[in-house]
């Protein structure tokens, strides 16, 4: 899974712009479904989908590929490329997180104490 946040410029209303572009066919490779909360790529070679929500000018996105785990980067790359190409003037920043399992802390070894032999 890949999570990222798109921080839009003040007053840009990027979320509405992207949804409208997908519905009118301006963004032909992406499709907004489930009332614009889920984005899919029309080309099936990019596995998975993206769930997103908007809170105060920040679009929170989560790319999921349950059938081909580890291949989320393809969908993410296609979407990010499209943003950079057409909508860069409406974006302030994009923050990317790669959540995963945290490494398990190593257990401390028990200290073995040797008994002293009595003489």
mmCIF file of the C-alpha atoms, coordinates in Angstrom:
data_MODEL
# 
_entry.id   MODEL 
# 
loop_
_atom_site.group_PDB 
_atom_site.id 
_atom_site.type_symbol 
_atom_site.label_atom_id 
_atom_site.label_alt_id 
_atom_site.label_comp_id 
_atom_site.label_asym_id 
_atom_site.label_entity_id 
_atom_site.label_seq_id 
_atom_site.pdbx_PDB_ins_code 
_atom_site.Cartn_x 
_atom_site.Cartn_y 
_atom_site.Cartn_z 
_atom_site.occupancy 
_atom_site.B_iso_or_equiv 
_atom_site.pdbx_formal_charge 
_atom_site.auth_seq_id 
_atom_site.auth_comp_id 
_atom_site.auth_asym_id 
_atom_site.auth_atom_id 
_atom_site.pdbx_PDB_model_num 
ATOM 1   C CA . UNK A 1 1   ? 0.000   0.000   0.000   1.00 0.00 ? 1   UNK A CA 1 
ATOM 2   C CA . UNK A 1 2   ? 1.141   3.526   -0.772  1.00 0.00 ? 2   UNK A CA 1 
ATOM 3   C CA . UNK A 1 3   ? -0.358  6.537   0.951   1.00 0.00 ? 3   UNK A CA 1 
ATOM 4   C CA . UNK A 1 4   ? 0.123   10.082  -0.188  1.00 0.00 ? 4   UNK A CA 1 
ATOM 5   C CA . UNK A 1 5   ? -1.313  13.516  0.384   1.00 0.00 ? 5   UNK A CA 1 
ATOM 6   C CA . UNK A 1 6   ? -1.799  16.177  -2.246  1.00 0.00 ? 6   UNK A CA 1 
ATOM 7   C CA . UNK A 1 7   ? -1.756  19.671  -0.761  1.00 0.00 ? 7   UNK A CA 1 
ATOM 8   C CA . UNK A 1 8   ? -3.475  22.031  -3.153  1.00 0.00 ? 8   UNK A CA 1 
ATOM 9   C CA . UNK A 1 9   ? -2.949  25.761  -3.546  1.00 0.00 ? 9   UNK A CA 1 
ATOM 10  C CA . UNK A 1 10  ? -5.438  27.993  -1.781  1.00 0.00 ? 10  UNK A CA 1 
ATOM 11  C CA . UNK A 1 11  ? -8.672  28.170  -3.747  1.00 0.00 ? 11  UNK A CA 1 
ATOM 12  C CA . UNK A 1 12  ? -7.543  25.680  -6.409  1.00 0.00 ? 12  UNK A CA 1 
ATOM 13  C CA . UNK A 1 13  ? -10.333 23.156  -5.676  1.00 0.00 ? 13  UNK A CA 1 
ATOM 14  C CA . UNK A 1 14  ? -8.171  20.443  -7.247  1.00 0.00 ? 14  UNK A CA 1 
ATOM 15  C CA . UNK A 1 15  ? -10.352 17.540  -6.103  1.00 0.00 ? 15  UNK A CA 1 
ATOM 16  C CA . UNK A 1 16  ? -13.383 18.853  -7.993  1.00 0.00 ? 16  UNK A CA 1 
ATOM 17  C CA . UNK A 1 17  ? -11.213 19.663  -11.006 1.00 0.00 ? 17  UNK A CA 1 
ATOM 18  C CA . UNK A 1 18  ? -9.845  16.098  -11.130 1.00 0.00 ? 18  UNK A CA 1 
ATOM 19  C CA . UNK A 1 19  ? -13.261 14.453  -10.673 1.00 0.00 ? 19  UNK A CA 1 
ATOM 20  C CA . UNK A 1 20  ? -14.793 16.642  -13.399 1.00 0.00 ? 20  UNK A CA 1 
ATOM 21  C CA . UNK A 1 21  ? -11.853 15.875  -15.729 1.00 0.00 ? 21  UNK A CA 1 
ATOM 22  C CA . UNK A 1 22  ? -12.353 12.122  -15.234 1.00 0.00 ? 22  UNK A CA 1 
ATOM 23  C CA . UNK A 1 23  ? -16.095 12.342  -15.831 1.00 0.00 ? 23  UNK A CA 1 
ATOM 24  C CA . UNK A 1 24  ? -15.859 14.505  -18.959 1.00 0.00 ? 24  UNK A CA 1 
ATOM 25  C CA . UNK A 1 25  ? -13.094 12.413  -20.508 1.00 0.00 ? 25  UNK A CA 1 
ATOM 26  C CA . UNK A 1 26  ? -10.312 14.972  -20.201 1.00 0.00 ? 26  UNK A CA 1 
ATOM 27  C CA . UNK A 1 27  ? -8.440  12.452  -18.042 1.00 0.00 ? 27  UNK A CA 1 
ATOM 28  C CA . UNK A 1 28  ? -9.202  9.435   -20.205 1.00 0.00 ? 28  UNK A CA 1 
ATOM 29  C CA . UNK A 1 29  ? -6.983  6.918   -18.414 1.00 0.00 ? 29  UNK A CA 1 
ATOM 30  C CA . UNK A 1 30  ? -8.591  7.296   -14.981 1.00 0.00 ? 30  UNK A CA 1 
ATOM 31  C CA . UNK A 1 31  ? -12.152 6.708   -13.907 1.00 0.00 ? 31  UNK A CA 1 
ATOM 32  C CA . UNK A 1 32  ? -13.948 8.020   -10.799 1.00 0.00 ? 32  UNK A CA 1 
ATOM 33  C CA . UNK A 1 33  ? -16.420 5.556   -9.300  1.00 0.00 ? 33  UNK A CA 1 
ATOM 34  C CA . UNK A 1 34  ? -18.363 5.274   -6.036  1.00 0.00 ? 34  UNK A CA 1 
ATOM 35  C CA . UNK A 1 35  ? -19.272 8.970   -6.076  1.00 0.00 ? 35  UNK A CA 1 
ATOM 36  C CA . UNK A 1 36  ? -15.681 10.008  -6.672  1.00 0.00 ? 36  UNK A CA 1 
ATOM 37  C CA . UNK A 1 37  ? -14.246 8.244   -3.621  1.00 0.00 ? 37  UNK A CA 1 
ATOM 38  C CA . UNK A 1 38  ? -12.497 5.517   -5.631  1.00 0.00 ? 38  UNK A CA 1 
ATOM 39  C CA . UNK A 1 39  ? -10.263 5.987   -8.666  1.00 0.00 ? 39  UNK A CA 1 
ATOM 40  C CA . UNK A 1 40  ? -9.404  3.187   -11.072 1.00 0.00 ? 40  UNK A CA 1 
ATOM 41  C CA . UNK A 1 41  ? -7.102  3.047   -14.063 1.00 0.00 ? 41  UNK A CA 1 
ATOM 42  C CA . UNK A 1 42  ? -8.875  1.994   -17.234 1.00 0.00 ? 42  UNK A CA 1 
ATOM 43  C CA . UNK A 1 43  ? -5.868  -0.036  -18.375 1.00 0.00 ? 43  UNK A CA 1 
ATOM 44  C CA . UNK A 1 44  ? -5.967  -3.337  -16.524 1.00 0.00 ? 44  UNK A CA 1 
ATOM 45  C CA . UNK A 1 45  ? -2.174  -3.700  -16.617 1.00 0.00 ? 45  UNK A CA 1 
ATOM 46  C CA . UNK A 1 46  ? -2.042  -1.176  -13.742 1.00 0.00 ? 46  UNK A CA 1 
ATOM 47  C CA . UNK A 1 47  ? -3.425  -3.286  -10.883 1.00 0.00 ? 47  UNK A CA 1 
ATOM 48  C CA . UNK A 1 48  ? -5.495  -1.915  -8.050  1.00 0.00 ? 48  UNK A CA 1 
ATOM 49  C CA . UNK A 1 49  ? -7.302  1.288   -7.283  1.00 0.00 ? 49  UNK A CA 1 
ATOM 50  C CA . UNK A 1 50  ? -7.012  4.410   -5.195  1.00 0.00 ? 50  UNK A CA 1 
ATOM 51  C CA . UNK A 1 51  ? -9.310  5.499   -2.377  1.00 0.00 ? 51  UNK A CA 1 
ATOM 52  C CA . UNK A 1 52  ? -9.278  9.183   -1.596  1.00 0.00 ? 52  UNK A CA 1 
ATOM 53  C CA . UNK A 1 53  ? -10.920 11.781  0.569   1.00 0.00 ? 53  UNK A CA 1 
ATOM 54  C CA . UNK A 1 54  ? -10.631 15.545  0.928   1.00 0.00 ? 54  UNK A CA 1 
ATOM 55  C CA . UNK A 1 55  ? -10.238 17.464  4.153   1.00 0.00 ? 55  UNK A CA 1 
ATOM 56  C CA . UNK A 1 56  ? -9.499  21.183  4.114   1.00 0.00 ? 56  UNK A CA 1 
ATOM 57  C CA . UNK A 1 57  ? -7.576  21.431  0.834   1.00 0.00 ? 57  UNK A CA 1 
ATOM 58  C CA . UNK A 1 58  ? -5.653  18.188  1.382   1.00 0.00 ? 58  UNK A CA 1 
ATOM 59  C CA . UNK A 1 59  ? -6.474  15.140  -0.724  1.00 0.00 ? 59  UNK A CA 1 
ATOM 60  C CA . UNK A 1 60  ? -5.619  11.951  1.189   1.00 0.00 ? 60  UNK A CA 1 
ATOM 61  C CA . UNK A 1 61  ? -4.966  9.033   -1.158  1.00 0.00 ? 61  UNK A CA 1 
ATOM 62  C CA . UNK A 1 62  ? -4.346  5.340   -0.560  1.00 0.00 ? 62  UNK A CA 1 
ATOM 63  C CA . UNK A 1 63  ? -3.253  3.098   -3.453  1.00 0.00 ? 63  UNK A CA 1 
ATOM 64  C CA . UNK A 1 64  ? -4.272  -0.531  -2.974  1.00 0.00 ? 64  UNK A CA 1 
ATOM 65  C CA . UNK A 1 65  ? -3.471  -3.575  -5.108  1.00 0.00 ? 65  UNK A CA 1 
ATOM 66  C CA . UNK A 1 66  ? -4.837  -6.650  -3.334  1.00 0.00 ? 66  UNK A CA 1 
ATOM 67  C CA . UNK A 1 67  ? -4.581  -9.040  -6.301  1.00 0.00 ? 67  UNK A CA 1 
ATOM 68  C CA . UNK A 1 68  ? -0.954  -8.131  -7.095  1.00 0.00 ? 68  UNK A CA 1 
ATOM 69  C CA . UNK A 1 69  ? 0.657   -6.928  -3.850  1.00 0.00 ? 69  UNK A CA 1 
ATOM 70  C CA . UNK A 1 70  ? 3.768   -4.839  -4.301  1.00 0.00 ? 70  UNK A CA 1 
ATOM 71  C CA . UNK A 1 71  ? 2.684   -3.464  -7.683  1.00 0.00 ? 71  UNK A CA 1 
ATOM 72  C CA . UNK A 1 72  ? 0.943   -0.345  -6.350  1.00 0.00 ? 72  UNK A CA 1 
ATOM 73  C CA . UNK A 1 73  ? 3.830   1.731   -7.652  1.00 0.00 ? 73  UNK A CA 1 
ATOM 74  C CA . UNK A 1 74  ? 2.563   1.331   -11.241 1.00 0.00 ? 74  UNK A CA 1 
ATOM 75  C CA . UNK A 1 75  ? -0.779  2.958   -10.509 1.00 0.00 ? 75  UNK A CA 1 
ATOM 76  C CA . UNK A 1 76  ? 0.877   5.567   -8.295  1.00 0.00 ? 76  UNK A CA 1 
ATOM 77  C CA . UNK A 1 77  ? 3.434   6.407   -10.971 1.00 0.00 ? 77  UNK A CA 1 
ATOM 78  C CA . UNK A 1 78  ? 0.782   6.842   -13.658 1.00 0.00 ? 78  UNK A CA 1 
ATOM 79  C CA . UNK A 1 79  ? -1.334  9.101   -11.448 1.00 0.00 ? 79  UNK A CA 1 
ATOM 80  C CA . UNK A 1 80  ? 1.609   11.155  -10.204 1.00 0.00 ? 80  UNK A CA 1 
ATOM 81  C CA . UNK A 1 81  ? 2.840   11.643  -13.759 1.00 0.00 ? 81  UNK A CA 1 
ATOM 82  C CA . UNK A 1 82  ? -0.547  12.933  -14.831 1.00 0.00 ? 82  UNK A CA 1 
ATOM 83  C CA . UNK A 1 83  ? -0.667  15.351  -11.892 1.00 0.00 ? 83  UNK A CA 1 
ATOM 84  C CA . UNK A 1 84  ? 2.798   16.689  -12.687 1.00 0.00 ? 84  UNK A CA 1 
ATOM 85  C CA . UNK A 1 85  ? 1.969   17.072  -16.378 1.00 0.00 ? 85  UNK A CA 1 
ATOM 86  C CA . UNK A 1 86  ? -1.400  18.815  -16.173 1.00 0.00 ? 86  UNK A CA 1 
ATOM 87  C CA . UNK A 1 87  ? -2.035  20.103  -12.650 1.00 0.00 ? 87  UNK A CA 1 
ATOM 88  C CA . UNK A 1 88  ? 1.346   21.111  -11.195 1.00 0.00 ? 88  UNK A CA 1 
ATOM 89  C CA . UNK A 1 89  ? 0.294   24.778  -10.998 1.00 0.00 ? 89  UNK A CA 1 
ATOM 90  C CA . UNK A 1 90  ? -2.523  23.852  -8.572  1.00 0.00 ? 90  UNK A CA 1 
ATOM 91  C CA . UNK A 1 91  ? -0.357  21.778  -6.204  1.00 0.00 ? 91  UNK A CA 1 
ATOM 92  C CA . UNK A 1 92  ? 1.841   23.025  -3.352  1.00 0.00 ? 92  UNK A CA 1 
ATOM 93  C CA . UNK A 1 93  ? 3.274   19.670  -2.227  1.00 0.00 ? 93  UNK A CA 1 
ATOM 94  C CA . UNK A 1 94  ? 2.841   15.903  -2.340  1.00 0.00 ? 94  UNK A CA 1 
ATOM 95  C CA . UNK A 1 95  ? 3.761   13.849  0.732   1.00 0.00 ? 95  UNK A CA 1 
ATOM 96  C CA . UNK A 1 96  ? 4.326   10.124  0.247   1.00 0.00 ? 96  UNK A CA 1 
ATOM 97  C CA . UNK A 1 97  ? 4.255   7.416   2.919   1.00 0.00 ? 97  UNK A CA 1 
ATOM 98  C CA . UNK A 1 98  ? 5.150   3.767   2.515   1.00 0.00 ? 98  UNK A CA 1 
ATOM 99  C CA . UNK A 1 99  ? 3.464   2.139   5.495   1.00 0.00 ? 99  UNK A CA 1 
ATOM 100 C CA . UNK A 1 100 ? 4.513   -1.382  6.214   1.00 0.00 ? 100 UNK A CA 1 
ATOM 101 C CA . UNK A 1 101 ? 5.140   -3.721  9.008   1.00 0.00 ? 101 UNK A CA 1 
ATOM 102 C CA . UNK A 1 102 ? 7.503   -2.269  11.539  1.00 0.00 ? 102 UNK A CA 1 
ATOM 103 C CA . UNK A 1 103 ? 10.540  -4.459  12.135  1.00 0.00 ? 103 UNK A CA 1 
ATOM 104 C CA . UNK A 1 104 ? 10.229  -6.516  15.277  1.00 0.00 ? 104 UNK A CA 1 
ATOM 105 C CA . UNK A 1 105 ? 12.645  -5.392  17.977  1.00 0.00 ? 105 UNK A CA 1 
ATOM 106 C CA . UNK A 1 106 ? 15.287  -7.939  18.758  1.00 0.00 ? 106 UNK A CA 1 
ATOM 107 C CA . UNK A 1 107 ? 14.986  -9.614  22.086  1.00 0.00 ? 107 UNK A CA 1 
ATOM 108 C CA . UNK A 1 108 ? 17.771  -8.940  24.490  1.00 0.00 ? 108 UNK A CA 1 
ATOM 109 C CA . UNK A 1 109 ? 19.893  -11.977 25.161  1.00 0.00 ? 109 UNK A CA 1 
ATOM 110 C CA . UNK A 1 110 ? 19.866  -13.320 28.638  1.00 0.00 ? 110 UNK A CA 1 
ATOM 111 C CA . UNK A 1 111 ? 23.201  -12.863 30.318  1.00 0.00 ? 111 UNK A CA 1 
ATOM 112 C CA . UNK A 1 112 ? 24.642  -16.146 31.354  1.00 0.00 ? 112 UNK A CA 1 
ATOM 113 C CA . UNK A 1 113 ? 26.620  -16.059 34.517  1.00 0.00 ? 113 UNK A CA 1 
ATOM 114 C CA . UNK A 1 114 ? 29.134  -18.681 35.231  1.00 0.00 ? 114 UNK A CA 1 
ATOM 115 C CA . UNK A 1 115 ? 29.287  -20.144 38.640  1.00 0.00 ? 115 UNK A CA 1 
ATOM 116 C CA . UNK A 1 116 ? 32.586  -19.933 40.345  1.00 0.00 ? 116 UNK A CA 1 
ATOM 117 C CA . UNK A 1 117 ? 34.004  -23.215 41.411  1.00 0.00 ? 117 UNK A CA 1 
ATOM 118 C CA . UNK A 1 118 ? 34.753  -23.544 45.042  1.00 0.00 ? 118 UNK A CA 1 
ATOM 119 C CA . UNK A 1 119 ? 38.181  -24.685 45.931  1.00 0.00 ? 119 UNK A CA 1 
# 
